[in-house]
Amino acid sequence: MDEFMKKNLDRWNETSAIHAKSDEYDLESFMKGRNSLHEIELNELTDVKGKTLLHLQCQFGMDTLSWARMGASRVVGIDFSNVAIDLANSINEELKLPAEFICSNIYDLPDVLEEEFDIVFTSYGVLVWLPDLDKWAKIVARYVKKGGTFFIAEFHPFMWIFDDENKSELVYRYPYFQGKEPLHFTSEYTYTDQDETIKNVETYEWQHTFGDIITALINEGLTIKSVKEYPYTLFPQFPFVEEVEKGIWKFRDDKYNVPMIYSIKATKE
Ligand SMILES: C[S@@+](CC[C@H](N)C(=O)[O-])C[C@H]1O[C@@H](n2cnc3c(N)ncnc32)[C@H](O)[C@@H]1O
């Protein structure tokens, strides 16, 4: 693992524990039966009953386990954070769903996981951590069974170009066409919590263009079935968005009508 990824791993190990205690993730209501999945994926992956599902970058597995609660016959969640995977395992010790959690860098997954799946799923805040999109698409395609489906719902790369500290308007700050070098960020806080300060302040993130994401999947032989874009997001990405319903954030007064999330559904034929 290179230095960039090691820094990101330290950060995720520290923040996963904070997220698990946060109101945003609301683990307490999840344990009582709440489904943590969002309308976007629920509307697109309607038929999981009896299917096997691989969840890439699952953090502590609430979404993974939600698919199992909805009837998936076996779910496997993978993440490189050992803290997140330990949490996922302890959650499932109580819930006893047909799930397995594996601690692995996504790029090393073929060393530890053999089988193929009916569905490969990944969502919200995953691709910025990955330096090599072509290698990622290879992993995705490797795990989709013939006749199976890949689904991603993710924050739109268009939105990462704007200054998230400007208090009143969208102002260009970061390149859309970033190239291979990561952007270096430092922050003492994680997205769920402005009270608890973090020791591992550094992250390295990669901007991947919408075109690159779609092309990487096509190059691995997947057939794109749908590409959708949505004018809202799931967190207060800018100071001037408002929560229009629980967990759904839009620009105040619809000031900007822009794509904030996208989803892609693809199959292996
Ligand atoms: C924002 S979370 C996404 C998960 C899900 N949307 C959630 O909120 O729980 C990103 C996850 O990617 C994981 N991750 C980052 N880089 C990774 C890598 N190279 N291999 C595997 N997991 C990675 C992190 O540990 C983290 O759990």
The ligand as an SDF file (V2000), in Angstrom:
LIG
                    3D

 27 29  0  0  0  0  0  0  0  0999 V2000
  -17.7670    7.0440    2.4270 C   0  0  0  0  0  0  0  0  0  0  0  0
  -17.4390    5.3460    2.7870 S   0  0  0  0  0  0  0  0  0  0  0  0
  -18.5770    4.6470    1.6860 C   0  0  0  0  0  0  0  0  0  0  0  0
  -19.4550    3.6190    2.3090 C   0  0  0  0  0  0  0  0  0  0  0  0
  -20.9010    3.9270    2.4840 C   0  0  0  0  0  0  0  0  0  0  0  0
  -21.4330    4.8190    1.5040 N   0  0  0  0  0  0  0  0  0  0  0  0
  -21.1010    4.4540    3.8760 C   0  0  0  0  0  0  0  0  0  0  0  0
  -21.3600    5.6620    4.0200 O   0  0  0  0  0  0  0  0  0  0  0  0
  -20.9850    3.6680    4.8020 O   0  0  0  0  0  0  0  0  0  0  0  0
  -15.9140    4.9860    1.9080 C   0  0  0  0  0  0  0  0  0  0  0  0
  -15.3160    3.6620    2.3280 C   0  0  0  0  0  0  0  0  0  0  0  0
  -14.2840    3.3140    1.4050 O   0  0  0  0  0  0  0  0  0  0  0  0
  -13.2900    2.6040    2.1250 C   0  0  0  0  0  0  0  0  0  0  0  0
  -12.0720    2.5870    1.3050 N   0  0  0  0  0  0  0  0  0  0  0  0
  -11.3170    3.6270    0.9050 C   0  0  0  0  0  0  0  0  0  0  0  0
  -10.2980    3.2100    0.1320 N   0  0  0  0  0  0  0  0  0  0  0  0
  -10.3990    1.8660    0.0340 C   0  0  0  0  0  0  0  0  0  0  0  0
   -9.6390    0.8660   -0.6270 C   0  0  0  0  0  0  0  0  0  0  0  0
   -8.5590    1.1590   -1.3310 N   0  0  0  0  0  0  0  0  0  0  0  0
  -10.0510   -0.4300   -0.5300 N   0  0  0  0  0  0  0  0  0  0  0  0
  -11.1500   -0.7530    0.1950 C   0  0  0  0  0  0  0  0  0  0  0  0
  -11.9030    0.1580    0.8700 N   0  0  0  0  0  0  0  0  0  0  0  0
  -11.5360    1.4610    0.7800 C   0  0  0  0  0  0  0  0  0  0  0  0
  -13.1860    3.3580    3.4360 C   0  0  0  0  0  0  0  0  0  0  0  0
  -12.5830    2.5990    4.4610 O   0  0  0  0  0  0  0  0  0  0  0  0
  -14.6590    3.6910    3.7090 C   0  0  0  0  0  0  0  0  0  0  0  0
  -15.2470    2.7370    4.5440 O   0  0  0  0  0  0  0  0  0  0  0  0
  1  2  1  0
  2  3  1  0
  2 10  1  0
  3  4  1  0
  4  5  1  0
  5  6  1  0
  5  7  1  0
  7  8  2  0
  7  9  1  0
 10 11  1  0
 11 12  1  0
 11 26  1  0
 12 13  1  0
 13 14  1  0
 13 24  1  0
 14 15  1  0
 14 23  1  0
 15 16  2  0
 16 17  1  0
 17 18  1  0
 17 23  2  0
 18 19  1  0
 18 20  2  0
 20 21  1  0
 21 22  2  0
 22 23  1  0
 24 25  1  0
 24 26  1  0
 26 27  1  0
M  CHG  2   2   1   9  -1
M  END
$$$$
